Amino acid sequence: MIYHALRASQFRNLEQVSFSPHPRFNVLHGDNGQGKTNILEAIYLLATLRSFRTARTEELIGFSHPSAELRARVEHRQVIRQLGVQLLTRPTRKLALVDGKAARTSEYFGGVNVVLFAPEDLRLPKGPPVGRRRFLDRAIWNTYPAYLDEVRTYERVLRSRNALLRSGPGAGAREAATAISTAAAGVSTTTAAAGTAAATPDEAAAGRPYPAPTGTAYEAADGAAALLSSEELLDIYDQKLAEAGAVLVQRRRHYLGELAPQVTATFAEVCRTDLAVELRYVPGVGSARQAAALAPVTDLKGLLREQLQRDRRRDFLRGYTHSGPHADDLALDLAGRAADVHASQGQLRALVLSLKIAEIQHLYRILQDPPVLLLDDVSSELDPQRNAYLFEFLRTMPCQVFITTTSPLHVKLIEDRQDFLIQGGRIEHEPSRTPEDLQKGPSEGLAEGLRLPGDPGGLRSAAAEKKRER
């Protein structure tokens, strides 16, 4: 997978930018706030139709502009495609383009896969569970694009259930009538024959009058009158949420089962240690049901629905759904103890590095085509030992890489690289440096930044020289 060309118009501070990346290593360097990460974001958005920084489309559009556009020429398995994304306001929306024509997401995805490694990832072990769930979901979606729709289905039902919970246990279904027709996966909204009474709340949600003895009247999706209590509506939501949630649990559990051995092996190489690393999937259900949720023969739908019903009183009191995949977590253990509590900072960073490398290797193995890698100023966050390991890994992985940094000296790569200076949202193509150039010195090359820590004439020597000059 390769980006052969990229163009951005009115995207954040990139007013009119176009460049042809190197097929291997692209080093985007410059001061902070110049637009380096914006370029990575554009590359990521072209691959995923989502930003890794914001969910608000209007934040991606340059100030005082009504729209923005991204275009790229990409190659995947010797097939060239033109990908495009238009970001529009009034109304706010994204338009995906393939070869200049509007495309559905099913037609768009698969052209290119990207893996992002950002400083935020280094905070995964000590951060909140939402970050670890996001890591899992992004990784699974890369290998199985349909997973995005499965997550969206679950989230729609979850939002509708929470809206009903906030209306209180005595409320009826008026507040949720529209939500049922749009959020409950698998519930038909076809209008029933006139005069036919509904036998179940599911049929009432589809439009048939439901003569329940108690409850609040509301208009169903097609305008038919219905009576449903909040408890009966929750039965519908619980069923649909359990069905959608079981799919996510299975996907996450399966992915971690494949990823864990590679993480363990990579961590041992990075740290030169025999300390055991364990990745544990922690289902978002009560502790009494967690073991059952991890068993391969468990009826996950039944287990999740039972948990939702047991939580119902508490959910009404708090106004939100406590249990389900949205409460899942990924536990990281080192030598049998929680890494976030007992591991050193160096071990934690090595653990995250192992996670990302394992993710890349797993994706390569599944797709038989290396993904595009995006590294956002990661080298400045890693110690010299982990930096050296990361760049050695990148040399062995036959993929295109985009690296942002405040100084190209941080990037310990010599061959197959092209440097780009980013200033004020503009890209300046810098001349290629030969290995001979890289040995001349700080004013003519990058040799000082390309030697391993402790080498004579390396970074420490360069820093000492600058101190003497002052």
C-alpha positions in Angstrom: 0.0 0.0 0.0 1.5 3.3 -1.1 0.4 6.9 -1.3 1.9 8.1 -4.6 0.5 11.7 -4.4 -1.4 13.8 -1.9 -3.3 17.1 -2.2 -5.0 19.0 0.5 -7.2 22.2 0.0 -8.4 24.3 3.0 -7.8 21.4 5.4 -7.0 23.0 8.8 -3.9 25.2 8.1 -3.1 23.4 4.8 -4.5 25.9 2.3 -3.1 24.4 -0.9 -0.6 21.6 -0.4 0.4 18.9 -2.8 3.4 16.5 -2.7 4.6 13.1 -3.9 5.8 11.0 -1.0 8.7 8.7 -1.0 7.6 5.0 -1.2 9.6 4.2 2.0 10.4 6.9 4.6 9.0 10.4 4.6 10.3 12.7 7.4 8.1 15.7 8.0 10.0 18.1 10.2 9.5 21.6 11.5 8.6 23.6 14.5 5.5 22.9 16.5 2.2 24.3 15.1 3.3 24.4 11.5 1.0 21.6 10.2 3.0 18.3 10.5 0.3 16.4 12.3 -2.3 17.9 10.0 -0.6 16.1 7.1 -0.8 12.8 9.0 -4.4 13.5 9.8 -5.1 14.1 6.1 -3.5 10.8 5.2 -5.4 9.0 8.0 -8.7 10.5 7.1 -8.3 9.5 3.4 -7.8 5.9 4.5 -10.5 5.8 7.2 -12.9 8.7 6.6 -12.4 9.6 10.2 -10.0 11.9 12.0 -7.9 10.6 14.9 -8.2 14.0 16.6 -11.8 15.2 16.4 -15.3 14.0 15.6 -16.4 17.5 14.4 -16.1 17.9 10.7 -16.1 21.7 10.9 -12.9 21.7 12.9 -11.1 20.1 9.9 -12.0 23.0 7.6 -9.8 26.0 7.3 -10.9 29.1 9.1 -13.5 31.2 7.1 -13.8 28.5 4.4 -17.1 26.6 3.7 -15.4 23.4 2.6 -12.2 21.4 2.4 -11.0 18.7 0.1 -8.4 15.9 0.2 -7.2 13.9 -2.8 -4.7 11.0 -3.1 -3.5 8.6 -5.6 -2.9 5.2 -3.9 -1.7 1.8 -4.9 -2.9 -1.4 -3.4 -1.8 -4.8 -4.9 -0.7 -3.1 -8.1 -4.1 -1.4 -8.6 -4.0 2.4 -8.7 -7.1 4.3 -7.3 -7.9 8.0 -6.9 -9.4 8.6 -3.4 -11.0 11.8 -2.4 -12.9 13.3 0.6 -14.9 16.4 0.5 -15.7 18.1 3.9 -18.8 20.2 3.6 -20.8 22.5 5.8 -24.4 23.7 5.5 -25.1 20.9 6.2 -22.0 19.4 7.8 -21.1 16.1 6.0 -18.3 14.1 4.4 -18.4 13.0 0.8 -16.2 10.0 -0.2 -15.0 9.8 -3.8 -13.4 6.9 -5.7 -11.9 7.8 -9.1 -13.8 11.1 -9.0 -17.2 9.6 -8.3 -19.3 9.6 -5.1 -18.9 6.2 -3.4 -20.5 4.3 -0.6 -18.3 3.3 2.4 -18.4 -0.3 1.3 -16.9 0.7 -2.1 -14.4 3.1 -0.5 -12.7 1.1 2.2 -10.0 -1.4 1.3 -8.0 1.0 -0.9 -5.4 1.6 1.8 -4.8 0.7 5.4 -3.0 2.9 7.9 -1.6 2.3 11.4 -1.1 5.4 13.6 1.4 5.6 16.4 1.0 8.8 18.4 2.3 10.1 21.8 -1.2 9.5 23.2 -0.6 5.8 22.6 2.2 5.8 25.1 -0.3 6.7 27.8 -2.5 3.7 27.1 -1.5 1.6 30.2 -2.2 4.4 32.7 -5.0 6.1 30.8 -8.8 5.5 31.0 -10.3 2.4 29.5 -11.8 4.4 26.6 -8.3 4.7 25.1 -7.7 1.0 25.3 -11.1 0.3 23.7 -10.2 2.7 20.9 -6.9 1.0 20.3 -8.8 -2.4 20.0 -11.5 -1.0 17.8 -9.1 0.7 15.3 -7.0 -2.4 15.1 -9.9 -4.7 14.5 -11.5 -2.3 11.9 -8.2 -2.3 10.0 -8.4 -6.1 9.5 -12.2 -6.3 9.2 -13.8 -3.1 7.7 -17.4 -4.3 8.4 -16.6 -4.0 12.1 -17.2 -0.2 11.8 -20.9 -0.8 11.0 -21.1 -3.3 13.8 -19.8 -0.7 16.3 -22.2 2.0 14.9 -25.2 -0.3 15.3 -24.3 -1.0 18.9 -23.7 2.7 19.6 -27.1 3.7 18.1 -29.0 1.3 20.3 -27.0 2.3 23.3 -27.8 6.0 22.8 -31.5 5.3 22.4 -31.6 3.1 25.5 -29.8 5.8 27.5 -32.3 8.4 26.3 -35.2 6.3 27.6 -33.4 5.7 30.9 -33.1 9.5 31.4 -36.8 9.9 30.8 -37.4 8.0 34.0 -39.0 4.6 34.9 -42.6 6.1 34.8 -42.2 7.5 31.3 -43.7 6.0 28.3 -42.3 5.6 24.8 -43.0 8.9 23.1 -39.4 10.0 23.6 -38.0 6.9 22.0 -40.5 6.3 19.2 -38.2 7.7 16.5 -35.1 6.1 18.1 -36.6 2.6 17.9 -37.1 2.9 14.1 -33.5 4.1 13.5 -31.5 2.4 16.2 -32.8 -1.1 16.9 -31.0 -3.3 14.5 -33.2 -5.9 13.0 -36.6 -4.3 14.0 -38.7 -3.8 10.9 -40.4 -0.5 10.4 -42.8 -1.7 7.7 -46.4 -0.5 8.3 -48.7 -3.2 9.4 -52.1 -3.8 7.9 -54.7 -1.3 9.1 -56.8 -2.5 12.1 -54.4 -5.3 13.0 -53.3 -5.2 16.7 -49.8 -5.8 17.7 -49.1 -8.9 19.8 -45.7 -7.8 21.1 -43.8 -4.5 21.8 -41.6 -5.4 18.8 -44.6 -5.2 16.5 -45.7 -2.0 18.1 -42.3 -0.5 17.4 -42.9 -1.5 13.8 -46.1 0.5 13.7 -49.0 -1.7 14.9 -51.2 -0.4 17.7 -50.3 -2.1 20.9 -53.1 -2.1 23.5 -51.1 -2.4 26.7 -53.1 -1.8 29.8 -50.7 0.8 31.2 -48.2 3.2 29.8 -48.0 6.4 27.9 -49.4 6.9 24.4 -47.1 7.8 21.6 -47.0 7.9 17.8 -45.0 5.1 16.3 -42.8 5.5 13.3 -45.7 5.5 10.8 -48.1 7.5 13.0 -50.1 4.6 14.4 -51.1 5.0 18.1 -49.4 2.7 20.5 -49.2 2.2 24.3 -45.9 1.0 25.7 -44.5 1.2 29.2 -40.9 2.1 29.7 -40.2 -1.4 31.0 -41.6 -2.9 27.8 -39.5 -0.6 25.7 -36.4 -1.5 27.7 -37.1 -5.2 26.9 -36.8 -4.3 23.2 -33.6 -2.3 23.7 -32.1 -5.0 25.9 -32.6 -7.6 23.3 -31.1 -5.5 20.5 -28.2 -4.2 22.6 -27.4 -7.8 23.6 -27.4 -8.9 20.0 -25.2 -6.1 18.8 -22.9 -6.3 21.9 -22.3 -10.0 21.5 -20.8 -9.4 18.1 -18.3 -6.8 19.5 -17.3 -9.1 22.4 -16.6 -11.9 20.0 -14.5 -9.7 17.6 -12.5 -8.2 20.5 -11.9 -11.5 22.2 -10.8 -13.2 19.0 -8.4 -10.3 18.0 -6.7 -10.3 21.4 -6.3 -14.0 21.2 -4.3 -13.6 18.0 -2.4 -10.5 19.1 -1.2 -11.6 22.6 1.5 -14.1 21.6 3.1 -11.5 19.3 3.1 -8.8 22.0 4.8 -11.2 24.4 7.5 -12.1 21.9 8.1 -8.5 20.9 8.3 -7.3 24.5 11.0 -9.9 25.3 13.1 -8.6 22.3 12.6 -4.9 23.2 13.5 -5.3 26.9 15.8 -8.3 26.7 13.8 -9.8 29.6 11.9 -13.0 30.5 9.2 -11.1 32.3 5.9 -12.5 31.2 3.4 -10.1 29.5 -0.3 -10.9 29.6 -3.1 -9.1 27.7 -6.5 -9.8 29.3 -9.8 -8.9 27.9 -12.1 -7.6 30.7 -15.8 -7.7 29.6 -18.0 -4.9 30.8 -20.2 -7.1 32.8 -20.4 -7.9 36.5 -17.5 -9.7 38.0 -19.6 -12.8 38.5 -20.2 -13.1 34.8 -16.8 -12.1 33.4 -15.5 -15.7 33.4 -18.6 -16.8 31.5 -18.2 -14.0 29.0 -14.7 -15.3 28.2 -15.7 -18.9 27.7 -15.9 -19.9 24.1 -19.2 -21.7 24.4 -21.1 -19.0 26.3 -24.4 -17.7 25.0 -23.2 -14.1 24.9 -26.5 -12.6 23.9 -28.2 -14.2 26.8 -25.5 -13.3 29.2 -25.5 -9.6 28.2 -29.3 -9.4 28.2 -29.4 -10.9 31.7 -26.8 -8.4 32.9 -28.8 -5.5 31.5 -32.0 -6.7 33.2 -30.2 -7.1 36.5 -28.8 -3.5 36.2 -32.1 -2.0 35.2 -32.9 -0.3 38.5 -29.4 1.1 38.8 -29.5 2.3 35.2 -32.7 4.2 35.8 -31.3 5.8 38.9 -28.1 7.0 37.1 -29.7 7.6 33.7 -27.2 5.5 31.6 -26.4 1.9 30.8 -23.7 0.5 33.1 -22.8 -2.8 31.4 -21.9 -3.9 27.9 -19.0 -3.6 25.5 -18.9 0.2 26.0 -17.5 -0.7 29.5 -15.0 -3.2 28.3 -11.3 -2.9 29.2 -8.0 -4.3 28.2 -5.8 -5.2 31.2 -2.0 -5.2 30.7 -0.1 -7.4 33.2 3.6 -7.7 33.7 5.0 -10.7 35.7 1.4 -11.4 36.9 0.8 -7.8 38.2 -1.0 -4.8 36.8 1.5 -3.0 34.6 0.0 0.4 35.2 0.7 0.1 38.9 3.9 -1.9 39.1 5.8 -1.4 35.8 8.5 1.2 35.4 8.1 4.0 32.8 10.6 2.3 30.6 8.7 -1.0 30.8 5.4 0.8 30.1 6.7 2.4 27.0 8.2 -0.9 25.8 4.9 -2.5 26.4 3.1 0.1 24.2 5.8 -0.2 21.5 5.3 -4.0 21.5 1.5 -3.5 21.1 1.9 -1.3 18.1 4.5 -3.5 16.4 2.4 -6.5 17.0 -0.6 -4.7 15.5 1.4 -3.9 12.4 2.7 -7.4 12.0 -0.7 -8.9 12.6 -2.3 -6.7 9.9 0.5 -7.5 7.5 0.0 -11.2 8.1 -3.8 -11.0 7.5 -3.8 -8.7 4.5 -0.5 -10.0 2.9 0.2 -6.3 2.1 2.0 -4.0 4.6 0.0 -1.0 5.9 1.0 2.6 5.7 2.6 3.7 9.0 2.0 7.1 10.6 4.4 8.0 13.5 3.5 11.4 15.1 6.6 12.6 17.0 7.0 9.3 18.7 10.8 9.2 18.6 11.0 12.2 21.0 8.9 10.3 23.6 10.9 7.0 23.5 14.2 6.5 25.2 17.3 5.7 23.0 17.0 1.9 23.4 13.4 1.8 22.3 14.0 4.3 19.6 16.8 2.1 18.1 14.5 -0.9 18.2 11.7 0.9 16.6 13.8 2.1 13.7 15.4 -1.2 13.2 11.9 -2.8 13.0 10.9 -0.1 10.4 13.9 -1.0 8.3 12.7 -4.6 8.1 9.1 -3.9 7.4 8.5 -3.2 3.6 6.0 -0.4 4.0 5.6 3.3 3.5 6.2 5.4 6.6 5.4 9.0 7.4 7.2 10.4 10.5 6.8 13.8 12.1 9.5 15.3 14.2 10.7 18.7 15.3 14.2 17.8 14.1 15.2 15.3 11.4 18.2 14.4 13.7 15.8 12.3 15.8 15.0 10.0 12.9 17.7 7.2 12.9 17.3 6.2 9.2 19.7 7.0 6.4 18.6 5.1 3.3 15.3 5.3 1.3 14.2 8.5 3.0 13.0 11.9 1.9 12.8 14.9 4.2 10.1 17.6 3.9 10.2 20.9 5.8 6.8 22.0 7.0 6.4 25.8 7.6 3.1 27.6 8.0 1.1 24.9 6.4 3.4 24.6 3.4 5.7 21.8 2.3 9.2 22.3 1.1 10.8 19.4 -0.6 14.4 19.1 0.6 17.2 17.6 -1.5 18.0 14.0 -0.9 21.0 13.3 1.2 23.6 10.7 0.2 25.3 8.5 2.8 28.4 10.7 2.2 26.5 13.8 3.1 25.3 12.2 6.3 28.8 11.7 7.5 30.0 15.3 7.1 28.7 17.0 10.2 25.7 18.8 11.6 25.9 21.7 9.2 25.9 19.5 6.1 24.3 16.3 7.1 22.4 14.3 9.7 25.1 12.0 10.9 25.1 13.3 14.5 21.4 12.3 14.8 21.8 8.9 13.1 24.3 7.3 15.4 23.2 5.2 18.4 23.4 6.7 21.9 26.9 6.5 23.3 28.7 6.5 19.9 31.5 9.1 19.6 30.2 12.1 17.7 26.6 11.3 18.4 23.8 13.4 19.8 25.6 13.9 23.1 28.8 15.1 21.4 26.7 17.5 19.2 25.0 18.9 22.3 28.3 19.4 24.0 29.7 21.2 21.0 26.8 23.6 20.9 27.2 24.3 24.6 30.9 25.2 24.0 29.9 27.5 21.1 27.7 29.5 23.4 
